Amino acid sequence: MTGLPPESATAAAAVEAGWRKPQTTIPLADPEGIARKLFDKLGTEQAQQVCAVLAELVTEAQQDSP
């Protein structure tokens, strides 16, 4: 945590202590960038789970569309 701004050090300490869940910021302008950032942060298994949930949400949205 050395060298981090105070708010980053505080957030990192809260995650380490289990008081806060890890978070990240993802720019929403580029779908491929979103996917890469999520994959880098989540790893293969969680990325596959996210893909499955997104596919379900897209299917539901398409069924709800006129």
Secondary structure, DSSP 8 states (H G I E B T S, - for coil): -TTS-HHHHHHHHHHHHTSS-------SS-HHHHHHHHHHHH-HHHHHHHHHHHHHHHHHHHHH--
